[in-house]
Amino acid sequence: MYGLMAQKSSIISKIKYWIVNIPLKTELSWSSGKRTGSTRLICEITTTEGIKGYGETICLLDFVPTVFDKVVRPLGLGLNITDVELLSRKAEGAGYYHHKRALVFALSALEMAMWDARGKIAGLALNELWGGSYRKKVEICAYIYISDHNQLEKELIEYRNKGFKSFKLKVGLDPVQDVALVKKAREILGPGFNLRIDPNGAWTLATAKRMITKLAPYDLQYIEQPLPVENMIGAARLRKFSPIPICIDEGAYTLQETMNSIQMGTADVILADPHEAGGLWQCLKIGAVCEAAGIHIGMHSGGELGLTQAAYLHLAASMPNAKIALDTIYHLHTDDILKNRITFETGYADVPKGPGLGVEIDLEKLEAYRTDTITSAYLNPDKPDWFSEKPEF
């Protein structure tokens, strides 16, 4: 059915969206607050031929549905599903070239849905539209938000026994604790496993230098975003100083920020995210720029549900330099919005093979998890007077 319609123009005739919240199995504490679940905006488009496409984006802050409803949705209605570049430029031209970080979250949900519908009409998986599957399986990183040593040991061993080869720790809560956690993790894992850490911009340049000196013996794969987003000069200085590779995440969200990061020499590794970049197409551009610069990329985890997890797998499958195991907390959710959840076997995930995203949405679950409240992953209700400072240490 889908392939027969490949030559027809397909106009977006209807756009619908849901705000959903899926709880996590356990609460996750990090340097910017506490996460109890993932709030996401899910978009459904319908074409004039009746084909539906679905997209997902991060929805941690109240402006996301507003921008989607007031800016992105009106601009998307009447567009051909192939017009992802035109949609992005029109949205920026609506004044959001001044406010890209407010735009990209909302924009990416519709853009993903357009790609999903396009793949369905063509009868091709997304990675097949983007040059084919460079890899059939994608490595997944075991993402651990734990500061208790006993629980840390338990989870590391469980993941290792399941076949995971890459591990990530959240740090930035306390410098002494951070060093002890990394030391403990390396002792448990032993050599031969990738171990990375993420302070989420909690360190000053001086603190980062001191921490790197203490952490250097533990053979870290990289340190992700050690300094605040804006401190690009500091990041470049730190990279020259550091024997541990430096990964830039929040500091290289958009295509232009990625180029700035590369030109300034801030990054050995860059994490891409279609929601932070403004869509899958922008993410592919970021991958190409990094490939030309000889930089490997991974994927940023922001509480992804099944649509985004599928998109990540297609992106990683199609980009040769996506050699970094994908960060994800997808499997830590109690449920999903898909009829069949994506599974991780021996530390890898298969790339979906169906047309478009290659996964099937569960409309009943969208309704069951619908919410009018955007639950933040920032701040901490248990500590009403606390807030994160960047940098804190």
C-alpha positions, 0 to 999 in steps of 0.5 A, a space after each residue: 500500500 505505502 510503496 504504491 503512493 511513493 510518487 504522490 505529493 502528500 500534504 499534511 491535512 491534520 495535526 494532533 498532539 498529546 502530552 504524556 508522562 510515563 513514570 520511571 521504575 525508580 526516582 533518579 537524582 542528578 546534579 540538576 534535580 530529581 526525575 520521577 518520570 518522562 513528560 513528552 509531547 507526541 505528535 500525530 499527522 494525517 496526510 491528504 491520503 490518510 497516512 499517519 506519521 508520529 513524532 515525539 519530543 522532550 517536554 520538560 518545560 511549559 513553553 514546549 506545547 505553547 510553541 508547538 500549538 501557536 507556531 509549529 502546528 500552523 506552519 506545518 498544516 498544508 505543507 508537503 511531508 517532504 518539506 522538513 527544511 522549509 518547515 525549519 526555516 519558516 519556524 526560525 523566520 517567525 522570530 525564533 532565530 532569536 530563540 532557537 532553544 525555545 523552538 527546537 523542542 517543539 519543532 522536532 516532534 512535527 519533523 519526526 512525524 513528517 519523516 515517519 509518514 514519508 517512510 511509510 509512503 515510500 515503504 522504506 525504513 528511515 535509515 534507508 532514506 538516509 543512505 542505508 544501514 551502515 550497522 544493523 545493531 547499535 550498542 547501548 550504554 548502561 546509564 546509572 544514576 546511583 551514588 550508593 556504593 552497594 547499589 552501584 556495585 549491584 547494578 554494574 554487575 547486573 548490566 555487565 552480566 547482561 552483556 553491556 560493555 559501556 557504562 555511564 555515571 551521573 556525577 556533579 553532586 559532590 567532588 569527593 563522592 564523584 571520585 569515589 564512585 568512579 574509583 569503585 566503578 572501575 574496580 568493579 568493572 575491571 579493564 576492557 569496559 568503557 566508563 564515562 561520566 557526566 557532571 552536567 556542567 557542575 564544575 568550574 574550569 579550576 575544579 574540572 582540572 583538579 577532578 581530571 587529575 584525580 580521575 585520570 588513573 581510571 581510564 575514562 572513555 570521556 567526561 561529558 559537559 564538565 563546564 556550563 554550556 556557555 563556557 566555550 573558551 573554558 572548554 577549549 582550554 580544558 580539552 588542551 589540558 585534559 588527558 581524558 577526552 572531553 565530550 560536549 553535549 548541551 554546548 553543541 545542540 544545534 548545527 551552528 553550535 556544533 560548528 562553533 564547538 569544532 572550530 574552537 576545539 572544545 570537543 573530542 566527542 559530541 552528543 547529538 539529539 534531534 530534539 535539541 537540534 530541531 529535528 532528525 534532518 538537522 541531527 544528520 547534518 550534525 553527524 556529517 559535520 562531525 564526520 568531516 572533522 573526524 569526531 565520533 558522535 553519540 546520542 543524548 538521553 533526555 527521557 526518550 520513549 519508544 518513538 525517539 528510541 526508534 529514531 535514535 537507532 535509525 540515526 545511529 545506523 545511518 551515520 558511520 561516525 556514530 560509534 559511541 554507545 547510545 545513552 538512554 533511560 528508555 528501559 528504566 520506564 515502567 511502560 511505553 507508548 508503543 504496542 511492542 517495546 524496543 528491547 536491548 539484548 547483550 548491550 545492543 538493540 536491533 535497528 527497526 526494519 519496518 517503514 518509517 520509524 518502524 514501530 507501532 504507536 499504542 493510541 490507548 496508552 497515549 490516552 492512558 498516560 495523557 496529562 495536563 501537567 508538565 512534570 519537571 526533571 529539574 529542582 527537587 520537591 524533597 528540598 524546596 529551598 534547593 536549586 542547582 547552580 552551574 557551575 556549583 563546584 
